[in-house]
Amino acid sequence: MIRTENEAGGPTMAMALFLKKNAIRENRIENVGRWPIRLTDFFLVDDYEFPPSRFTEVFLVRAGNFLHETESGTQAVRTGTAIVHHPESRHVVKQPDQVKLTRIRFLPEWFSGDFRSIIESPDALGLFFVPTFFEIPQESRVQVFTCRESQLSFVFSLFDLLHQSLRTGRHGEPVSRVTLLEILLLLGDEYHVYWRGGNRLAIPEEVNVALQVVETAVASGGRLPIKLLQSESGQSQEELNQAFRKHLGLSLTDYAQGRRVRHAAQRLLGSTDPVDSISANFGFSDRSQMDKAFDGAFGMAPDAYRMKFGINGIAMDAGGKDTKTPA
């Protein structure tokens, strides 16, 4: 029988050697996965600055504690703390004590087919997807909250499962996407509990109904069904536009175009369909309209987007020919 404590209640020599062997001696970074989901473990004993990123980032403190510095101030965080950073936010880890910090980066458009799960989960919607779906001003681009002790084992196990899936090259498979979606939904629930429900995005029923109608039309490549929108929501087109601008920060038409772009992006990520075919299938008037929409949403053309983020690493010309296969 191996004892882990001596008679005085302290660690034995064997335990002390084990802890010393597993102690973090210098900052170390380990990456797994490829787009659309990437996971990084940071093992930190010295200060570390995270520069602004153009991606939404989800952090979970797996071990240790540190001071977390952002533009709005500094706070102490510990194991079980979740941190969500939206694009262009800077933050610094200071005075880390044997810290393991896991970061997940993902492309929100990869979840375009999971619209119903997201829109019906207002906590996850507000925490992770508002900058992608809407144009609502945010008071802070950084959210920090502590997960309940009773939920940590579930959160940690999902992070471990995602790590395993990504490590084995399954970044483009449903198991990785669904596991990450579970993580986002669970963290959204923890965020809701932490803020006692004060964080939820308030979307009126008529707007929520319109969102569902728009999604069905856009996902099938159809035009905006104005008459159906009016009958389902009980609002005129002008009233819907006013409601969208008031509650979501953009017009009904602009919202629909944004969803059209995200669905096209998801198809680019996971298929080798020609860009012209995707443009037609998702209701763009022509290829130039799709190019313009992608430039506005992602700052690059569809071909460049696929080459940078596509699961297959293939850029296709208009006729479907493989133009380049990056390593």
N, C-alpha and C positions, 0 to 999 in steps of 0.2 A: 504494500500500500504506500502511495506517494503522498506525503503531507505537503500542503502548500503554504502553511504558516508554522512558525516556530512557537515555542511555549509562550513567548511574550506577545504573540499575536501578529508579528511582522512576517515578511516574506522569508522563505528559506533561501539557502545559497543557490539551490537549483532554480528557484523562481527568479531570483535576482539575475542570474546568468541569462535566463530566458528573456526577461524584460530588456536587459542590456543588448542582447543579440538582435531583438526585434525593434529596438529604438531607431527613430529616424535621425540620421547623423547629418544630412544635408538635404537641401531642397531637391526634390526629384519629381519628374512628370512622366506619366505613362498614358498613352493614347490607345484607344481601340475604336473601331468603326470607321465608316466613310459616310459621306452624305447619302441620304438625308438625315442621318442620326449619327452624332459623334459623341463619344464619352471620354473624359479625361480625369484621371486621378492625380491630385496634387498632394505630395507628401512634404510638409513644410515645417522648418524649424527657424527660418529666417524670414524677414519681411518680404512680401511679394506683391507687386503691383499688377493689376489686371488692366490693360489698356482698353479704351472704348472699342466695342465690337459692333458690327452691323447685324448681329444675330441676337435673338432672345436666348438668354442663358439661365439655366436652372442649376443652382448649387445646393448640395446637401453636406453638412458637416458630419462626417462619419466617425471622427474621433478627435479629441483634443479641444482646445479653446483658443480664442484669439480676439484681438480688437479689430473690428471691421470699420474701415474709414471710407466714407463717401462724401460727395459734395455737400450733403446736408448735415454731416456730423460723424461722430464715432460712437460705436456701441460694442459692448462685450457680447460675444456669441459663444456657444458651446455645442457639444454633440447633440444632434437632433434638430439643429437650426436649419431652416431652408431659406435660401436667398434667390430672388428672381430679379434678373437684370434685363431690362429692355434695351434696344440698340442705343449706342453712343453714351452709355453711362460708364464712368470710371470708378474703380474701387481698389482698396489696398488692404491686404492682410498684414496686421502688425502684431508683433510679439507673439507669434504662434508657439504653442506648447504641444509638440508631438501631434501635429494636425494632419488628418487625412480629409481632404476636401474633394468631393466628386462634382464635376461639372458636366452637364448635358447641353449640347447645342443641337438644334433641330430646325428643319424648314417647316414652318406652319402649313404651307401649301400641301405638304405630304399628307395632311389630315383632311383634305377637301372632301373625301368620301365619308368622313366621320362627322359631318355637319350636325346631324340630329343629336348625337351624343354630346357634342360641345355646346350647342345652343340650348339644350335642355339641362345643362350643368352651369348655371350662372356664375358660380364661384370660379371654376376653371376658365370659363369664357372671359371673365373680368381680369383674372390674374395673368393669363398667358396669351390671349388671342385678340384683345381689343385693338392693338396697333395694326394688326393684319386685317381685321374685319371692318373696323370703323375708323373715324377720325375724331375721337373724343379726347380733348386735352386731359393730360394726366398730371396730378400734383407732383408725383414722384415717379421716376423711372426705375426705382429700386424698391423692392418689398422684402422685408425681413420678418420672419415669424418662426416660432418654435412649435414643432410637432408634439403632440401628446405622447407621453411615455408609453401608453397602451397601444399606440399605433406604430411606434418606431420599428418593431420587428417586421411588420408588413411592408413598410416603406423600404427598409434595408433589403428585404428579400427581393422586392421588385427591382431595385437598383442592381442587385447581384445577378438576377435573371437577365436583365438587359445587357449587362457587361458580358455575360457568357454568350449571349446571342451575337453581339457585335464582334466579340473576339473570334468567333467561328465563322465570320464572314456573312452573317445573315442580316446585314443592315437594311436590305431591301425587301425582306420577307415580312408577312403579316405578323409573325410572332414578335418581331422587334417593334413594329408600329403599335400594335395593340398593347404591348407591355408598357411602352412609353405613355400611351394614352391613359392606361390605368394609373401610372405614376402622376400624371397631370391632374386627373380627376381626384385622386386621393389627396394630393397636396392642396388642391382647391378646397376640398372639404376641411382640411386642417386649417387653412387660411380663414375660412368662414368661422370656424370655432374660435380661433385666436382673436378675431375681431368681433366676435359675438354677433355676427350677421350684418355688421355695419358696412361691409365691403361690397355688397352685391350691386351689380349694374341693373338699374330699373328700366325695363323695356315694356312699354304699354302693350296690351293684348293685341290691338290692331296692327302694331308694328311687328310683333312676333309672328302673327299670322302671315303678314306680307313677306317676312323673311323666309318662311317655309315655302310659300308659293314661288318666290324668286329662285330659291335653291333648286326646286324641282325642274323649273324651266331651264335654268342655266346648265345644270348637270346633264340635261338631255340635248343641249345645243339649241334650244328653242329661243324664240324672241320673248321679250318681256310681255306677259299676258295681262294687259292693262284691265280689260273687262273682268277677268277672273280675280285680279287683285282687288278691284273695287267691290265685287260681290262678296268675296270672302272676308274682307276687312270691314266692309260697311263704310268705307271712306272714298271720297273722290280722289283722282290722281293728284290734284293740288294739295288736298288735305294730307295725303300720304307723304308727299314731298316735304311738306312743312313738318310733319311728325318725324320723318327721317332726319332732317336737318337739326331739329331740336334735340332729339334723343341720341342720334348716332353720329352727328357731325358732317353728314354728306347727303346728297340727294338720292332718291330712289334709283335713278338711272346710273349714277356714279357707283352706288353700292353694287348694283347688278353687274356692271362692267368689271369691278374689282373681283367679284366671285368668278366671273367668266375667265379672267386671267389666271386665278389660282387653280381652277380646274384644268385649264390648258397646261399649266406648269406641272401639275401632278402627272398628267399624261406624258409630258416630256421626260420627267424623271424616271418613270417606270416602264417606258416602252421605246421601241425603235421606229414608231410610226413617223412618216415624213411630216415636217413642220406644216406644209401646206394642207395636208390632210387634217391635222389637229386643228388648224385655223378654221377650216370649213366645218368640222364636226362640232365645234363649240360656238358657232354662230357669229364669228367675226366676219365683217363684210368682205374683207380681203386680207391678204398677207400683210400689207402695209399697216392696216389697223392693228393687227396683232403685234407687229414689231413696235409700233408706237406705244401700245399698252404695256408691253414688257419693259420697254425703256423707262416708262414712268413708274412701274412697280418695282423693278429689280435693277434698273440702271444698265441693262444689257439686252441684246437681241436674243430671241429664242434659241438660236443655234449656240450662242455663247453660254447661255444659261444651261443648256443640256450638257455641253462639254465640261462645264465647271462642276455641276452638281449631279448629273445623271448617274443612275445606278450602274448602267452598262458602260459608262465612260465613252459613249459614242456620239459624235455629231453627224447628223444626216443632212444631205442637201435636199432640195425641194422634191427630187425624184426618188428619194429614199436610199441614195447611195452613201455608203460609209466614207466620210471625208477625212476622218482622223480618229484614231483610237489611242488616247493618251495612256501612258503607263500608270 
